[in-house]
Amino acid sequence: MEQHHISQAYEIAAETIKNAILQGQYEAAKGVNRIQLATYFSVGKYVSANTRQGVWGTGALEAISTRLRQLLPGLRGYSADSLKLMRIFYEEWKELDATSLETKGEKKKSLITIHDLDNIENFQLSIRELQFTNSAAFPIDDFFKVPFTHHSRILAKVKSLDERLYYIHRCAEEHMSVETLKKAMANEDYHHQADMPNNFTATISKGDLVRKAVMAFKDEYLLNFINVEEIGERDAEDIDERVVEQQIIHNIKKFIMTFGHDFAFVGNQYRMEIYGVEHFPDLVFFNRELNALVVIELKTGEFKTSYLGQLNAYLAIADDKIRKPHENPTIGIVLCRSANKNYAEYMVRQYDKPMGVVTYKTSAEMPEKLRKALPSIDELKKLL
């Protein structure tokens, strides 16, 4: 008798979720990602309420998932594991579920208004009447542009709110694939994005462009495609730089993918002339998001102030002779092996052209644990 009662409860649960799925699919067919997220959020709430409070027993999600596939043949995305992810999605964002917020004695609408899921009718109602409003404190537009799979990856990897919102914004702005998102989190982009010594705030007039410029660059890059063995221990620093430059050129696609989003390669040793004097910056890119040329001066040693003077000259010439009228001022980046960040931050502030200082590591400088996880050059040759 008790087993019959449990089966009946799971039958009702499956029917409840089925109706929500159908309603959500109807709305999602209109091309609105927020409806799909709303469905998963509501299902997650329903599952959380019944599993966390002991209403359903062990094996409930497997039983419900099996019944859902019977009710909706061909249904995908509602396995027991998926239902758990929806539960996590709700529980990690359940602060968005409050029906009202009291502020200075006044009632304000919350980010999400959602009805209690006591029965099928209310559950369907919660899908139809889910409302979203903008909030200065929460990037709701970005939130609902990001697919559920991306949300799940972020929740599994990242714990702090600021870091989660950073990757949500990146996904929304850059239309990241899941693999690109995983790589960004593995590289700890969030922890590097604000550490780059730069003078963007003082030299870039548009406020939104300052934010985009800061987000466009990290403070350190892993250029693990550079063959350190080929560079070797050479005395002439300029020869080393040319070797590194050539390896970047030979692996330009990997470099762009490592360096960031929306970069297009313009040229290396790019010829610029002013009053009959030629200059050859190491690498020149164009960034579509910034609508600006990006000049990169490559150095294999520690940061020196003279690098900024050299880069400043390149930026002046680029702005006067190369930049198109509709483009923003050229941005310069010193890419060196190491830097005292406080010192670099102080020195870069002395210039009126937008510049930053970033560092890079090669595969030989990776932590031993990571190096061992990568195949050696000989192994790669055998594989090829």
N, C-alpha and C positions, 0 to 999 in steps of 0.2 A: 504493500500500500504506500509506504513511504517512498519507495523507488518510483512508483507511478506519479506521486506528487512532484518529485524532483524532475522527472522527465517532462511533466506538464509545465513546470516553471521554465524549463529551458526552451520548450516549444513556444511559450508566450514571448520569451526573450528574443528568440530567433525571428518571430513574426514582427515584433516591435522594431528590431534592427532592419529587417527586410523593408518595411514600409518607409523607414527613414532613408535607406539606400535608394529606393525607387524615387522618392521625392527629391533627394539630393541629385540623382542622376538626371532627372528631368531639368532641374535648374542648371546643373553643370553643363548640360548640352548646349546651353546658351553661351558657353565659353567663359564662365565666371569661376575663377579658381577659388574665390572666397567661399563659394557654396560648398565645394568639396571639403575645404578645411572646416567649414561650419558643421558639415555632416560628421566628419571624423571627431571633431571636438565634442559634439553631442553624444555620439556613440561612446566616446571615451568617458564622458561623464556618467552615462548609463551603466557602463561596465564597472567603473570605479565604485559607484554607489552600491552595487550589488555584490562585488567581490570583496571590497575592503571591509564591509560591515557583516560579512558572513552569511548573506542571503543565499548566495550560490555556493555550492560545494566544490571540492577538488574535481578537476576535469570538466568544469562548466564550459570554459571557453572552447575546448575541443569539441564538446557536444553541440554547442551553439553554432560553431563554424561548420561542422558537418551538416547540420540541419539547414543552414543558410544555403549551402551548395545544392541541397536537394530542392529548396524552394526557388532558388534562382540558378538554374543550370548554366555553367560557363562563368559564374561569378568569380572574379579574381580580386585579391587585395583584402580579403576578410578571413584569413587563416587565424588560428589561435594566436600566433605570434604577432600578426597585424593588429588584432584586437588589443593585445598588450601594449603595442606602440601607441594606439589611439588613447588608451588609458593613461599612458605616460604623457602624451601630448596634452590631455586635459589637466592632469594633476600638476604638470610643470607650469601651466598657464592658467590655473584655476582662479588666480586673482582677477582675471578678465571676466569672471562669471558672476560677480556681484550685481545685484539688481539695482542698487543705487549707492551713491557715495555721499556721505554727509560732509559738507564743507561750509563752515561759518553759518550753520543753521539752515542752509538751503539744500534741497535735494537736487542732485545732478545725475544725468543719465550716465551709466557706466559705459565702458568700451563695448561690452557685449551684453545684451539683454537676452536671457535664456530662461525658459520656463522649467519648472520641476518636471522630471521625467517619471511621473507616477504611473502613467498609463500610455497606451498607444496614441490616443488622441492628443495628449499634451506633448508627446514626443514629436509627432508630426508638426504640431504647432510651433515647437521650438525651432524647427528647420525653416518653416515658412516665415517666421517673424524675427529671425535672428537679425539684429541690427548692428551696424558698425558706425562709429563716429570717430573723427580725428581727435587726437590728443597731443598736446605739446610734449608730454612726457613719454609717450609711447608711439613709435612710428607705425601706426596701424596700416597705412598704405603699403609700406614695405612688407609688413607681416603677411598680408594677404596676397602678395605677388609671388611669394615663395612656395613652391610645391611641398606637399606633405613629406615626401622622402627626404628632402633637404632639411626640413624642420627636425625630422627624426634623427638625422645624422648630427645636427648641431646639438640637440638635447643630449644625445649619447656621449658626445665628446666634450662639451663645454658646460661649465656649471655657473659661472658668474653672469649676471644679467647684462652688464655692459658688453661683455665679450659676445654673448649670444646675439645681442642687437647689432653688433658690428658685423657679424657674419650674415645675419639676415639682410642687412643693408647691402652688403657686397653682393649677395645672391640676387637681390632685387635690381640693383643697378647694372650688374655685369652679366646677368642671365647665366650664371655659373652652371656647369654640369655637376653632377654628384661627384665625379672624380676630381674635378678642379676644386670643389669645395673641400673634399677630403685632403687634398694636397695643401691647400691654404691653411687648414687647421693643423695639419702635421708640421708645417713650417712655422707655426705659431705667428702668423701674420699679425694678429691682434697685438701681440706683445712687442712687435717690432715697429708698427706703423707710426707710433708717436715719438720714437726715440731718435729719429734722424736729425742731426744738426742742420738747421735751415734758417733762412730769413724770409720765408714766404709771406708771413703776416705783414711785414714791413714793406715788401716790394711788390706784392700783387694787390691791385686795387679792389678787385671784385671779391667780396666775402665768400661767396659759394665756390669760387675758383681756388681760394686758399685751402678750403677743406678738401676739394678734389685733388689738389696738388699734394697735400700731405698724405692722402690715402693712396696716391698713385705710386708712391715709393716706400720701400722698407728700409730699415737701417742696416740690414745685412742680407746678403744673398749667398746661396750655396751654388756655386758654379761647378757642379760635380762632373761636368763633361770635359773640364780642362785636364789635360794630361800633364800632371806635375813632373813625371819622370822625364818628359821631353824638355820641360823648362829647365830642370836641373839646377845646379848651383853655378850661376853665371855671375861674373863680376860687373858686366855692363848692364845697368838697370834698364836702359832704353831698349836693349836687345830683348830682355825679358818681357818688357811691355809689348813689343811687337809680336813675340811668340804668343802671348796671352791673347792679344788682339786677333791674330790670325785664327786661333782656335775658337774664339767667339764667332768670327765670321763664318768659319766652316760649320759651326753649330748654331747658326743665327736663329733658327726656329726654336731650338731649346732655350736659347738665351732670352728671346722675347717671351716665351711661356714662363720662364723663371722670373723675368723682370716685372711683368705685370700685364694688365689688361689694356687693350686698344693701342698698343705700340706698333708702329710700322717702320721698317728699316729704310733709312734714306741712303746712308753710305758710310764707309770707313775712310779715314784719311781724306775727309771731305775738303776739297779745295775751296778756300775763301780768299778773296783778294781785296785789299784796301790800299789806295795810293801806291799801287805797284808792288806792295809787299804781300807775299802769300802766307797763308796760315792753313794748317791741316789738323783740325780736331780729330780725335781718335774715332769716335762713333757719333753718328747723328741719327736720331729717330724723330718720328712725328707721332704725337699722342692725340687720338681723335677726341677723347673725352675732354682733354685740356685744350684742344684746338691750338696746340703750340708745338714748335720744334723743341726737341730735348737733346742738348749736346752733352755727351759723356766723355770726360777726360779720365783715361784709364792709367792707374799707377800701381806698380807692384810692391811699393814700399809703404812706409808709414806716412800718414797725412802730414803735409807741409803747407805753410801759409802761401808759399809761392804758387802752389797749384791753383789757388783761388784767383790770384792775379792773372794767371794765364787763361783760366776759364772765363774771367770777366771780359777779357779782350775778345774772346771768341763770341761771347753773347752780344757784345756791342756790334761786332761786324755782322753777325747773323741777323740781328734786328734791323740793321740799316740796309743790308744788301740782299738778304735771302727771304726774310719774313714777308708773307703776303699781307695786304692791307686788312683783311678780315680775320687774321690770326692774332692770338694773344702773344705777349712777349715771350721770347725764348727762355727756357728753363735750363739751367746747367747743373750737372751732377758730377762730383768727383767720386770716382769708384776706386778705392784703394784697399790695400790689404789690412790695414789697421788704423785706428784713430783714437785719440783722446777726445771723447765726445764733448766734454765741457769746453776744452780748448777750441775745438773746431766750431762749436756753437758760438763762442765769443768772437772768433775771427770772421766767421761768415756774416755776422751782423754788421761788419764794417763796409759791406758792399751794397750797392743799390740795384744790382741785378739779381733776380730770383735764383738762388743756388742752394744746393744741399750737399752733404757729405755722407756717403754710404760706404760700407765695407763689404768684402766678399771672402768666402772660404772656398777652398777646393776640396775634392774628395779626400785627400790625404789629411785634411784637418778635421774631418768628421770624427765624432766620438768613436772609440774602438768598437763598441757594440754595433753601431750602424755600419762601420766599414766592413766588419766581418759578415754582415748580411748581404753585402754587395759582391758580385762576382769580380774576380781580378781581371786585368787586361788580357792575360793569356786565356782565361776561361771565356771571356767575351769573344776573343778571336776564334776559339774552337766552336763556339755556338754559331758564329757567323759563317 
